[in-house]
Amino acid sequence: MKALIISIGILFLASTSFAQLVQDETVEGRFRTFQLDNGEAKYLKYDKKAEIIKIYNLDHSVWKSVKLPLPKGHLLDEIKLISTKTFNNDENVEILYSCVIYDWGFYDIEEDPSVNEDEYIHFTLNIINENGKSLLKVEDSNDYEIIESDGKQKLFVYKHISNGFNSKSQTLVYSIPQ
């Protein structure tokens, strides 16, 4: 019996040691992966010049291409969530992302190291659908959380408001339609 178990173990180790990864493709740049509400895995890449995100299937075919409207002077900070049913019940893809603008204004950071970065970095949190329709835009925010309890969902948007030495935080709470 011992010999049978050892033989099976050796066969298992030998068969797994010869398995190899097979490269499917080489893609230029870095991609972000995510999973949709229905469990499908996708990945995306942002074209900064055209302000378009391309969402790919795992077989490398383009699933969706979406123009990402950025407020004037803003840069894309991060694509935070891609979904199909989180914020409304239609078939359109929803994209939650944050933008950033660096407003150096009259600050000389090298001359005055006491200047807080909150005073010259401004974020905007946005939710759009694949047609570019804005579902939500919140100034002074780049952070969110979705909480589910008792079958209901809430969207918490965390704001960071700075004006000189005055700084405060707020949490905006939104009901998410079922």
C-alpha positions as CSV (number, residue, x, y, z in Angstrom):
1,M,0.0,0.0,0.0
2,K,2.8,2.4,0.9
3,A,4.5,1.6,-2.4
4,L,1.3,2.5,-4.3
5,I,0.9,5.8,-2.5
6,I,4.5,6.7,-3.1
7,S,4.2,5.7,-6.8
8,I,1.1,7.9,-7.2
9,G,2.9,10.8,-5.5
10,I,5.9,10.5,-7.8
11,L,3.7,10.3,-10.9
12,F,1.8,13.4,-9.7
13,L,5.0,15.3,-9.1
14,A,6.5,14.3,-12.4
15,S,3.4,15.3,-14.4
16,T,3.1,18.7,-12.8
17,S,6.8,19.4,-13.1
18,F,6.6,19.3,-16.9
19,A,3.6,21.6,-17.1
20,Q,4.6,25.0,-18.6
21,L,3.0,28.4,-18.9
22,V,2.3,29.4,-22.5
23,Q,2.4,33.0,-23.4
24,D,-0.7,34.2,-25.2
25,E,0.4,37.7,-26.3
26,T,2.6,40.6,-25.5
27,V,0.8,43.9,-25.0
28,E,2.5,47.3,-24.8
29,G,1.9,49.2,-21.6
30,R,0.3,48.3,-18.3
31,F,-3.3,47.1,-18.0
32,R,-5.7,47.1,-15.0
33,T,-7.8,44.0,-14.5
34,F,-11.2,43.9,-12.9
35,Q,-14.3,41.8,-12.6
36,L,-17.8,42.8,-13.6
37,D,-20.9,42.4,-11.4
38,N,-21.7,39.1,-13.3
39,G,-18.2,37.7,-12.7
40,E,-16.7,38.3,-16.1
41,A,-13.0,39.3,-16.0
42,K,-11.9,42.2,-18.2
43,Y,-8.9,44.4,-18.4
44,L,-8.5,48.0,-19.6
45,K,-6.0,50.5,-20.9
46,Y,-6.2,54.2,-20.9
47,D,-5.2,56.2,-24.0
48,K,-4.2,59.5,-22.4
49,K,-3.9,61.4,-25.7
50,A,-7.4,60.5,-26.9
51,E,-8.9,60.3,-23.4
52,I,-10.4,56.9,-24.2
53,I,-10.4,53.7,-22.1
54,K,-10.5,50.5,-24.0
55,I,-12.0,47.5,-22.1
56,Y,-10.8,44.1,-23.3
57,N,-12.1,40.6,-23.0
58,L,-9.6,38.0,-21.8
59,D,-9.2,36.8,-25.4
60,H,-7.7,40.3,-26.2
61,S,-10.7,41.5,-28.2
62,V,-12.1,45.0,-27.5
63,W,-15.3,44.8,-25.5
64,K,-16.0,48.5,-25.1
65,S,-14.3,51.7,-25.9
66,V,-15.4,54.7,-23.8
67,K,-14.5,58.4,-24.1
68,L,-13.5,59.5,-20.6
69,P,-14.4,63.2,-20.1
70,L,-11.9,65.0,-17.9
71,P,-12.6,68.4,-16.4
72,K,-10.5,71.1,-18.0
73,G,-6.8,70.9,-16.8
74,H,-7.4,67.6,-15.0
75,L,-5.4,64.4,-15.4
76,L,-6.8,60.9,-14.9
77,D,-5.9,59.8,-11.3
78,E,-7.4,56.3,-11.2
79,I,-10.2,54.2,-12.6
80,K,-11.7,52.9,-9.5
81,L,-14.7,50.7,-10.6
82,I,-16.2,49.4,-13.8
83,S,-19.7,47.9,-13.5
84,T,-22.9,47.1,-15.4
85,K,-25.5,47.1,-12.6
86,T,-24.1,49.0,-9.6
87,F,-25.5,52.5,-10.2
88,N,-28.5,51.8,-12.5
89,N,-30.3,48.9,-14.1
90,D,-29.7,49.6,-17.8
91,E,-27.2,47.7,-19.9
92,N,-24.7,50.5,-20.1
93,V,-21.2,50.1,-18.5
94,E,-20.6,52.5,-15.6
95,I,-17.2,53.9,-14.8
96,L,-16.2,55.4,-11.5
97,Y,-12.9,57.3,-11.7
98,S,-11.0,60.2,-10.2
99,C,-9.2,63.1,-11.8
100,V,-6.6,65.4,-10.4
101,I,-5.4,68.9,-11.1
102,Y,-2.2,70.4,-9.7
103,D,-2.9,74.1,-9.0
104,W,0.5,75.4,-8.0
105,G,-0.9,79.0,-8.1
106,F,1.2,81.2,-5.9
107,Y,2.9,78.3,-4.0
108,D,6.6,77.9,-4.1
109,I,6.9,74.4,-2.5
110,E,10.7,74.5,-2.5
111,E,10.7,77.9,-0.7
112,D,8.0,77.0,1.8
113,P,8.0,73.3,2.7
114,S,5.2,73.9,5.2
115,V,2.7,74.1,2.3
116,N,0.3,71.2,2.6
117,E,-0.2,69.2,-0.7
118,D,-4.0,69.4,-0.1
119,E,-3.7,73.1,-0.9
120,Y,-2.5,72.6,-4.5
121,I,-3.8,69.1,-5.4
122,H,-7.5,69.0,-6.2
123,F,-9.5,65.8,-7.0
124,T,-12.8,65.2,-8.7
125,L,-14.7,61.9,-8.4
126,N,-16.8,61.0,-11.4
127,I,-19.3,58.4,-12.4
128,I,-20.3,58.2,-16.1
129,N,-21.9,55.6,-18.3
130,E,-20.4,54.3,-21.6
131,N,-22.2,57.0,-23.5
132,G,-20.4,59.7,-21.5
133,K,-23.5,60.7,-19.6
134,S,-22.5,62.0,-16.1
135,L,-24.2,60.1,-13.3
136,L,-22.3,61.9,-10.5
137,K,-19.5,64.4,-10.1
138,V,-18.0,65.4,-6.7
139,E,-15.4,68.0,-6.4
140,D,-12.6,67.6,-3.7
141,S,-12.9,63.8,-3.7
142,N,-11.1,60.7,-4.9
143,D,-12.3,58.1,-2.4
144,Y,-15.5,56.1,-2.1
145,E,-17.0,53.0,-0.6
146,I,-20.1,51.0,-1.4
147,I,-21.8,49.5,1.7
148,E,-24.6,46.9,1.5
149,S,-26.9,46.2,4.4
150,D,-30.4,44.7,4.6
151,G,-30.5,44.4,0.8
152,K,-29.9,48.1,0.3
153,Q,-26.7,49.7,-1.0
154,K,-25.3,53.1,-0.1
155,L,-22.4,55.0,-1.9
156,F,-20.2,56.9,0.6
157,V,-18.1,59.6,-1.1
158,Y,-15.3,61.0,1.1
159,K,-14.5,64.7,0.5
160,H,-11.3,66.5,1.5
161,I,-11.8,70.2,1.5
162,S,-8.9,72.6,2.0
163,N,-8.7,76.3,1.8
164,G,-5.4,77.6,3.1
165,F,-5.0,76.5,6.7
166,N,-8.6,75.5,7.0
167,S,-9.2,71.9,6.2
168,K,-12.3,69.7,6.7
169,S,-13.7,66.4,5.7
170,Q,-17.2,65.4,4.7
171,T,-18.9,62.1,3.8
172,L,-21.6,62.3,1.2
173,V,-24.1,59.4,1.4
174,Y,-26.0,58.4,-1.7
175,S,-28.7,55.7,-2.1
176,I,-28.0,53.3,-4.9
177,P,-31.2,52.3,-6.8
178,Q,-32.1,48.6,-6.7
